[in-house]
């Protein structure tokens, strides 16, 4: 797989991850963008390229920055890292009290895993 194909797959994976994190189905996104659902499926599978305009629309719908979709040259695709970055963006939107609750929950989960 060449570098362009790898980038295309990373973008496709991030689009799918962001859509799921936003709680939207492919059909809902297709309707918002006035596209057919199979088009969204093709994009998320990496079989169809997205235009710059489409990336901007996806970013608006999913509440992420456009640059999050585009991988750096040295970065290898890592779906878990993508989910962590999305989670961090969502955490940044929380209020102080809710953020404290999330941190307490994470601490409890780590303690449970150590047992």
N, C-alpha and C positions, 0 to 999 in steps of 0.2 A: 504494500500500500504506500503510495507516494505521499508527500507532505500535504498536497492539496486535498487528497482524499481523507487524510487524517483530520485536517482542519474541518472539513465538511462533516465528518462523523462527530467531532466534538460539538460543533454548532448544533447539529441535529439532536444529540443527546441532551444538551443544555436546554434546547427548546422544549423537549419532552419533560425534562425535570421541572422547569419553570412552570409549565402548564399544569402539571400534577400538583405542584406546591400551591398554585393559585386556586386549586380545586375546580378546575374546568375540564370538561370533556373535549375531545377533538371536535365533536359536532358543534359544541357551543362556540369554540374558537373560530371554526369555519363560518358560522353564522355571523359572528361579530365582524369578521374580515370579508364577508361576502364571497367566500370560497366554498368549494365542495369539501366534505369531510375527508374523502380519499386524498385530497391535496395535502391536508395537514398530516395525514398518515405518511405520505410519500416524503414530506419535508422532514418529519421526525425520524424516518428510517434512513435519511441521508441520500435518498434516490432523486430528490428534486432540490435544486439550489434555491436559496432565498435571495431576494433583492435587498438592497439597502433600505428601501422604503418599507418592505415587509418586516425587516428586522426592527425598525423603529416602531412599527405598529405592535409587533409581538412584545417589545419591551414595555410599551405603554400598558398593554393589557395585563402583563404579568407583574408589573411594578418593579422592574429591574432596569439597570442601566444597559444600554446597547452594548457597551464594551464587555459586559460580562459574558455575552454569547461568543465573543471572538477570542480564541485561544492565543496565547503568546507563542513565539517560535520555539522556545525551549520546553514548554510544558507538554507533558504526555497526557492523553485523555485519562481522567480518573473520575468516574461518576460519583464516588463518595466525597471527593473534595468539592465537587460542584454542589452537592447537597449541603455540605458544611457551609460553603459560602452563601448559599441561599438562606440557610437558617440564620446565619450571622446578620444578614440584611434585615430579616424579619425581626430578630431580637432588637436591632437598632430602632425599630419603630415602636417598641413597647414603652410604657410608662415605668417609672422607677419602682413602684410597688410590684407590678407584674414581672419585671425583670428580676427582682429579688426572689420571687417565687420560683421562677425558672431556674435560677442559680441554685436554690435550695434543692429543687428536684434533681438537677444534674449531680449535685453532691451526693444525694441519697442513692442515686443509681450507681455511681462509681463505688460507693461503699458496699453496695449489694453485690457488685461484680467481684470485689476483692475477697468476699467470703467463700 
